[in-house]
Amino acid sequence: MKHSDQPGPLTADPRAAEHARPSAPPGPGGSRAGLLLVLGLLTAAGPLAIDMYVPGFPAMGASLHTGGSAVQLTLTAFLAGVVVGQLVIGPLSDGLGRRRPLVAGCLGFALAALACALAPGVEALVAARFVQGVAGAAGMVLARAVILDRFHGHDVARYIALLGQILCVAPVVAPVIGGGIMAVSSWRAVFLALCVIGVLLAVGVIVGVPESLPPRRRHRGGLPGTFRAMGHLVRHRAFLGHTLVLGLSSAALFAYISGSSFVFERIHGLSAGMYAVVFAVNSAGQLAAGTVFSRLAHRVRMNTLLTCSVALATGGALAQVLLTATVGESLTAAWITQFVTVAAFGTTVPAAITLGQHLGRTAPGAASALLGGLQFLCGALASSLVGLFGQASSLPMGLIMLGALVLCALALLTLVRPWQGHGEVTSHRASR
């Protein structure tokens, strides 16, 4: 398709011009700061649900009388639920609007968290985590869609970067919160806390997030129409490339999230508290990179920032594998190389999301669903692979991270072709 090689927003249907127009700033009852606060908290809910209980994986296995791979399956189930939820809720919201799915998702997240807290065994916990992932996907996919509804140009890059920074902050805060809860109670109390968070998020949406997609701008073809828009998006080479870059880099990130507690606690002998410190330091590096991205996005081509971050992440993963294979297990080497790789994700993730969403802004819900759906599908596959290879060595985790990042670099070079500048927000400054 000749048009698929052209930069700029896609044209998903004859109403593209209408969909491409930004809507007005938040109306009565909602300030821009309040809106962004709630959207940021919605974005953080998923990482909180992932990372708050990760330091307790070994204790959970003992409590539920099961092995490490079964405990990791609860993470995989959540990520799989997020994939399904995003692929369904995102397109549906292009026809139904954003507000109702957001409220329903937050309440469903709270109820599923309660079910996790009361789960009698690992099988019930896995099922409840899947449902929680489906419900939690609403906040993640629709937060980006609301931004695309209301803002355009450099505002989109700035606010998407802000959500990316929140994605970096949440993993820093989550293990600390989870570790604090488990210091005075059990892992079940973590899910009770997530239940409360879900209820508070529902209240926040009701109070602070006005409907951002008025009826006149919604897709009228129902679910088939929105899936047709998704089909159009995946046929766009550059959009597909950014989606794969996001998904494959996220596979490496989730391999790290899933396997790092076993690597640092079992192989290197750190306590759960010290592991939380290591995890927090690495996530702080990711946050710093996200801050640098948001400040440079106005001055440096976003595709350049994306290319540099993918190269840095791949180099860090390669160094980790080579050092482990030649020198052996080393706490210092593992920490430094993983810090470099994880920090690079602070730029890779928001850059890929911003460029992909800008290319697909004529159907923001569908574009967000595809980007987020593949992101968490790759994450689920990578985290389950780490569990299958056991926890006797850090090499399997390192190889999975490296393999995903090599594929990510190939997608960047063959599909995104960053030197062509597809999706650059600066090329549409005049539209403002």
CORNOR-V80956 format. One line per field, one symbol per residue. ss: DSSP state (2 for helix, 1 for strand, 0 for the rest). phi: phi as a letter, one per 20 degrees, with the letter a starting at -180 (. if undefined). psi: psi as a letter, one per 20 degrees, with the letter a starting at -180 (. if undefined). A space follows every 10 residues. Layout:
ss->???
phi->???
psi->???
//
This chain:
ss->0222200000 0000022222 0000000000 0222222222 2222222222 2002222222 2220000222 2222222222 2222222222 2222220022 2222222222 2222222000 0222222222 2222222222 2222222222 0002222222 2222222222 2222222222 2222002222 2222222222 2222222200 0000222000 0222222222 2222002222 2222222222 2222222222 2222222000 0222222222 2222222222 2222220000 0222222222 2222222222 2222220000 2222222222 2222222222 2222222220 2222222222 2222222222 2222222200 0000222222 2222222222 2222220222 0000222222 20
phi->.fffeefoff deafegffff ffefggegnb efffffffff ffffgfgffe efdgfeggff gffelbefff ffffffffff fffffffefg fgffdeneff ffffffffff fffffffegf bfffffffff fffgfffgff fefffffffe cbmfffgfff fffffffefg fffgffffff fffdbdffff ffffffgfff ffffffedcf gecfgfdefe emfgffffff ffffeegfff ffffgfffff gfffffffef ffffeeeemf fffffgfgff ffffffffff ffgfeefedd gfffffffff ffffffffff fffffdeofb ffffffffff ffffffdgff fffffffffd ffcgffffff ffffgeffff ffffffffen cebefgffff ffgfffffff fffedflgfe mfnffffdff ff
psi->phhijprrqq nhrijghghh pqrrrpapio rgggghgghg hghigghghg ihigijgghg gghjlrrhhh ghhhgggghh hggggghggg hhhihirhgg hgghgghhgg ghhghghjpi rhghggghhg ghggghhggg hhghhgghgh rrchhggghg hghhhhhhgg hghghggghg gihibrhhhg hhhhgggggh hgghghginq pinqhijqpj jaghghhhhh hggiiogggh ghghggghhh ggghggghih hhghgggikq rhghghgggg gghhhggghh ggghhihihq phhggggghg gggggghghg gggghghapp gggggghhgg ghhhhhgggh gggggghhhk iimhggghgg ghghghghgg gghhgghhja kiqigggghg ggghhghghg hghhggmhii kpjphhikhh i.
//
